[in-house]
C-alpha cells in the first residue's frame, strides 16, 4: 500500500484537472473497479496533462509523490485507456496505485483517456510449435517453425481477442504430406480466438465464436500422401502458463503452452499442443498482469 503525502503542487493542479475534465472522463463510482480488476493486463504510461502519476520511471516501479508515470488498463474494447492517478482531493475510492482496493480515505482515482488506444499484445511464436494426435489410427505430428499472434486486451475484462498465424508448418508424421489452412501450404491461420486470463499466470485460449480453432487441409507435393485432400478441424481449448515474471513490470514476457494443458481434438480424436510465445506490447511499453 502506498502512503504518499500530498504536495502543495496538487492544490494547484486541482484547477488544471477541472479544465481537462471535459476531455477526460473521471468517475468515482464502484464501477471504476472494473478496468483495473485482478487479474488483468496493465501497461505503464506517461500521465495525462494536468494529472499526477505515482511513479518516476517507465516501468512504474519507483514510487514518487509527483510522478510522471502511471498504470493504465484498457477501456471500450481497447479503443481507450484508463489511468490510475493521484487524486486532487481525498474523496476518491482507491487506496493503492493499481486502483483495485476501495477505501474511505483513498487518494487515487481512475481517469479515462478516449484518445489513447490501449496497445495490443504482440506475440512471436518461438520454434518449435508441435501438434500431436492420431489420424485413422496412425500417429500424426505437425510442427511449425514460427509465427505470430496479435491480441487486443478488452475493456473491463481479463481477456483479449485476436488471431494466430503459424508459419513453416509441415507434417512430421505421416511422411510425404503437406499441411496448411485450406488453400495454403505451410501456413496455418486460426479463426478469431479469445484469451481468458483466469489467474495472473494462467491463460486459456478458445474460439471466439463456434467450435473451430482452425481447419487443416492435407495435400501432397510430388509424392503420394495418404491424407491428400482431407480437411480436419481443431476444436476445444488450450491453457498456457505465463512465466512467473509476468507479475513484474517488463518490456518482454513469455508464456508456454504444454501438452498437459491441452483440451483439444483433431477431428474427433484427442490432440496435444506445445509451444513457446514471446510477448510485447505494440507500443513498446512495459506491462504486467496483476
N, C-alpha and C positions, 0 to 999 in steps of 0.2 A: 504494500500500500504506500502511496506517495504522500508525504507530509510537506508540502511546499508553502512557504509564506508568500502572500501577495505583495508585490512591489507597488510603489506609487504609480508606476507606468500603467498598471492595469486600470486605475481610475481614469487616466487619460484616454485609454483605448476603449472605454465604455462607449464614448460618443462615436468613435470610429465603427464599432460593432453595430451601432444603430444605423449608421449610414449604409453599411453593406447588407443590412438585413433584407433589403428589397431584392437583392441579387442572390442571396444565400438563405435557404430556409432552415431555421433552427427550431427545435422542438424540445420540450422538457416533459413530455408525457411518458407513460410506461412503455409506449410502443417504440421509444428510442432504443430500447434494449435489443431490438431485433437486428439492426445492422451489424452489431458487434458481438452477437451472441456466440457462445463457445460450443463446439469447435468451429472455427471458420478462418478463411484466409484473410490476412491483413497486410497492407502494404505501407511502407514508411514514405511519407511525402513532406515537401515544404508546406508550411501552413498557409492559409488564406490571408490575404491582405487585411489588416485590422484585427487579427486574432493572435493569440499566443499559444505556441506549442509547448510540449512537455520535454523535448529532447534537443540536444545541441548537435547531433550527428545524424548522418543519412541512414544509419542502421537503427535509429530510435533506441539506443542503449544507454546513452549518457544523459542522466536527468539534468534539467535546467529549469530554473524558475521562470525564465522568459525565452524559452527555446524556439527555434525556427522550424522544427520538425515535429510531426505527429503521425499517429497511426490512422489509416483510412480503411474503410470497408466498402464493398460495392452497394450501389443503390440503383433502383429501376432497371433490373436485369443487366447491370454493368454499364449502363449509359451514364450514370452519375457516380460520385464518390462522397461517402460520409467521412467527416473528420471527427476525431475525439480531441477536444481542445480545452484549455483552461478557461473557466467561466469568468466573466467580468463581474459576476455577483455571487452570493453564497446561497442561492435558491435553487441550484440545479440538482440533478438526481444522482450523479455518479461520483464515487469516492476514489477511483483509481484511473490510471491512464489508458486503459483499454475500454472504458465506458461499458463495463459489464456488470458492475456492482452498484445497486441503488443504496443511497444513504441520506439521512436527513440533512447532513452538513456537507453534501457533495460539492466539489469545486470544479467539476468537469461537465461539459455539455457536448452534444453532437450537433454538427452543422453540415448541411448538405450543399455540395457544390454541383449544380446542374450542368456546369460547363466543363467538367473534368471526367471523362470516361474512365472507368476502372480498368486497369491493364488486364490482358489475357494471360493465361498460364501457357507458356510455350514449352512443349516437351520434345526432346530429342531422344529417339529410340536408340539405345546402345546395342551394338552387336553382341550376342545374337539373340533374336526372339524365336521361340520354339513352340509349336503346337503339336501335341501327340494325341493319337486316337487310333481307332481301327476302322477300316473300310472293307466291307464284305468279308469280315473275319480276319483280314490281313493287317499287319502293323502299318500305320500311316504316321509319317512325321514330316512337318513343313517347317522350314526355317526362313527367317528374313534377316537381312544384314543391316537394316537401318529403317529410318522413317521419322515421322514427326506427328505431333498432336497439338491441337490448339483448342483450349477450353476457356469459355467465358464464365468467370465466377458470377453467380446470380445474386440478386439483391435480397438482403434479409434472410439468406438461407445458407446452409453449409453444403452447397453443391455447385456444380458447374456443368455447362453443356458445350458440346463441340463434336469433333470427329478425329479419327486417327488414320494416317496413311502409312502402310508398310511397304518398304522397297527392297529390292534384291531378294525377292521370295522365290523359293524353289522347293521341290518335293524331294526330300531325302529318301523317303520310303513311301510307296514302291518306286522303283527306279524307272527312268525313261519318261517321266511325266512332268508337265509344266503346270503351274497354278497361278491364279490371279482372280481379281474381280471379273465378272462377265465382260468379255471384250478386251481384257487386258492380260498381259503375261508378265509375271514377276512383280506386279504391283497390286496391293490389296487396300481398298478404301472402305472403311466402315460406314454404316449408317450413322445418323446423328445419335450420339450417346449422351448419357447423363452420368456424372460422377458425384456420388454421395459421400460426404465426409462424416462418417459415423463416430469416429473418435479423432483425437489430434493426430494419430499416426495411421489410422485405418481408413482406406478409401475403397468404395465399391463402384464398379462400372456396370452399367446396364443400358439396354437400348432405350432411347428417349421415347419412342413410340413403337408399337408392335413387338415382335419377339426376336427379330434377327439382329445380331451384331453386324453380320456381313454374309454375303453369298459367295462361295468359292466356285470357280469353274476350272475343271481339269482339261488339259489338252496335250497334244503331242507335237514334237518338232523333229522331223526326220526319222524318229524311231517310234515303234509301236508302244502306246500307253494303254494299259488295261482299263484306265478310268476315263479315257478320252470322251469328251462331251458331257460328262457327268457334272451336275451342279448340286452342291450341298451347302446348307446354311449352318452357320454357327449361332447358337442360341444360348440363353442363360445369363449368368452374372460372373464377374471376376473381381475378387478382392485383391487389393495390393497394399503394401505397407511402406509408409514414408520412413526414411532413416530418422532416428531419434532427434537429430539436429533440426528437424522441421519446427520444433518449438522454440528455436533460437533464430534471431534475425540473420539473414544471409542473402546474397545475390543468387546463389545456386543451391538447390536441394535435389534429392533423388528419391525415387520410390521403386520398389521391386515387386513384381507380380510372380507368385510362386505356384508350382503345380498343386501344392497342398491347399491353395486358396481358390482353386477353380471350381466353379459350378456350371460347367459348360457341356454342350453337346454338339457334335459334328453330325448333322443329320439326326439320327435317333440314338447315337452311341456316345457314351461319355468321352469328353475331351479334356486335356490338361494344357495349360498355357504357362509359359515362364518368360520373363524379360525384365530389363532394367531401363528406367526412363530418367533422364536428367532434365530438370525443370528450372526455368527462369520466368520472369515477368517480361512482357513485351516492351515495357518502358524502361527496363533495366533497374528498377527499384528493388530494395531489399524487402523481403517478406518472411512471414512465418505463419503457422497455424496454431491458434491458441484458443 
